[in-house]
Every structure is written in C-alpha cells, then in structure tokens.
Amino acid sequence: MSKHPPGFNLVRRDQLMQEAVHDTYQSKGKLAEPTRCPDCGAVFHGGRWQWMDAPAGAHETLCPACQRIRDKFPAGFLSLSGDFLDVHEAEIRRLISHHEDHEKAEHPLQRIMDIEETPDGLMVTTTDMHLARGIGEALQHAYQGDLEYHYNPDQNLLRVSWSR
C-alpha cells in the first residue's frame, strides 16, 4: 500500500465520477464567447474549451490548464513503480503519451504537465484529475498490476499509484 500525505483517502474507481468540490481553476463566472487562450490557442465557445480557430476579435484569457501549468499546481499525480516499469519504461511512456493525445484532442484542459524520474520510478503530473485516473486505468488494462486511487477532497487532488 502506498503512503500518501494526510487528507488523502483510498477510494474506489466508481467514487471518482464526480468531484466533491468545485475546482478553483475553473472560471468563477461565465466567460465571454469566444475567448482564446493566448498560451495554447484553445477557444472557449459553446460553453466549453475547444480546439478551433478563434474568430477575429475574440477575448483572451488563460485557460485553466495553462494557468495550472504556469502555477506548477497539478490536479492529478500518477506514480509508477516496479520492476516491470524498469524493463518496459519506453513502452509505458508511449502509452502515456498516446493516452494524453487521445484525451487532449477532445478535452483541451486534460494535459500532462510533467513526467519526472523519482527514486521509485516515474511521477506524472496532470492538469486534470480525470487524465491521471484515465492513464492509470490504461496502464491497468494493458499491463495489469496494482492500481490505487487516493483523493483529497479538501484540496481537490487525486493521487493514482500503479505498480507492477
């Protein structure tokens, strides 16, 4: 069993469907439409962030994902460890990248912030807790292993651990 900071509770996958608290990085009010993110180019239109060309005269503001990246404040953490990771790291990194590409194409706010080596393996940080969960599930589906979710409702953060 993984060790996590105080406030993180082990949860089942089906308990993660709805966030318990509002994400402070989401807009406080309705954005003017269209609004373009100057960093990534995503456009807020039709009530959500999308990949599309911004019309002339679009408003500008950072999207929540770019703001998290600037603040270095992830919403999801995915730790990977185990002997299997050591042997198959390149393959696992490709799976992670492919999963992010697939999710980000439809959901511009779901992005990987960083993949860093740790003494135990790898730590993937994401701008969205659902991406961390999804990558963990993709690893579990492809390679089996042990998968745990720890959620801190006070901080609206998800820590996912996968090992094999």
N, C-alpha and C positions, 0 to 999 in steps of 0.2 A: 504494500500500500504506500502511496506517495505521501510526502509531507508537504503541507500547504500552510500558508500564513493563517493566523486566526481570522475567523469570519467566513472561511470557505467551507462549504458543506458538500459532502458527496451527494450527488443527485443522479437519478436515472435519466436516460435519454428522453423519455416522454415528459419529464418535468421541465424540460428546457424549451418547450414550444413557445411560450410567451415570457417576455422579460417581466420581472416583478416590478421594476421601477422604470421611469422614463429616462432615456439616455440624455445626459446633459449636453452632448454634442449635437443632438438634433435641434433644429430651429425652434426657437421659442414661440414664434408666430409664423403665419403663412408667408412664404417668400413671394416676392413679385415675380410674375411669369412673363417672359422667360428670364431666368437668372443663370449665368455661366460662371463656372469655377475657373479663375484665371490660372490656377496651377495645373489642373488635369484636363480641363476642357469639357467636363461633364456639364449637362444643362438640366436645370430644374424646370420641368414642363409637364403639364398634366398631373400635377401633384406629386411628382417623384423625380429623382435624379435619373437621367438617361444619357446614353452616348448618342449624340446627334449634333448637327451643325447649329450653332447659335445664330438666331436671326440678328440682323443689324439692330443696334440699339438695346441689346439685352443688358439687363443689370448684371453686376458682378459681385460675387461673394465667394469665400472659400466654402467648398462642400465639407460636410462633417468628416469624411475620410482624410482629406488634405489637412484639415485642422488637427486631427489626431496625429497625423504624421509630423506636422510642424511641432506639436506639443510633446511628441515622443510619449504618447499616452495610449497604449493599446487597449482594446476591449477584450481581446482573446489571446490566450497564451497556450501553445501546444508544445509540450515537452516530449521528446522522443528519446528512447534509450534502449539498450540491449545489444547482445551480440549480433543479432540479425541486422540491426541498423549498421553496425560496423562493416559488415560484409556487403550490404546492399545499399549503401548511402546514395550513390549516384542515381540508382533506380528510384529510390524513395524521393529524392529531390525532384526528379522528373514528374512523379505522380503528384507531388505537392504543387508544382508549377502548373501542371495541366489542370488540376482541380481549381486553382485560383483563376486561370484564364477562362475556364468554363463559367464560373460563378460571376466573375467581374464583367463578362460580356453582357449579362442580363441585369446585374446589380452593381452599378459603378462604385458603391460605397463598400463593397467587400473586397479588400485588398490585403496582401501580405505587406507588413511593414519591414520585417527583417527576418532573416534566418541566420542564427549565430551558433557557433560551436560552443558547447558547455563541457565541463568535465565528465558529465554523464552521457552526452550525445548531442542533440540539437534542440534549440528553442526557436519556435516560430511564433512571431507576434503578428496579430492581425488587427485591422481597423474595425472589425465586426465580430462579435462572439459567434455568430452563426457560421462564419467561414472557418473558424477554429474547430468548431464542432463537426462541420462537414468534412474537413480534411482528416480529422480523427476517424470518422466513420469510413472514409475512403480507404484509409490505411488498414482499418479493421477488416473491411470487406476483401481487400486484395491480399493481405498477409496474415490475417487473424491476429493473435497476440492479446495483450491485456489493454483494455481501454477504460478509462475513468474520467468522469466529469466532476469538477468541483466548482460551485457557483457561489459568489459572494454577493448577496442581494444589496448590501449596503453600498458597495462600490460598483455594482452592475458589471462585474468582471467574471469571465469564465476561464478556468484553467482546465485544460484537457491533457491527460497523460496517456501516452501509448508506449508500450514496450513489448519487445519480443527478443 
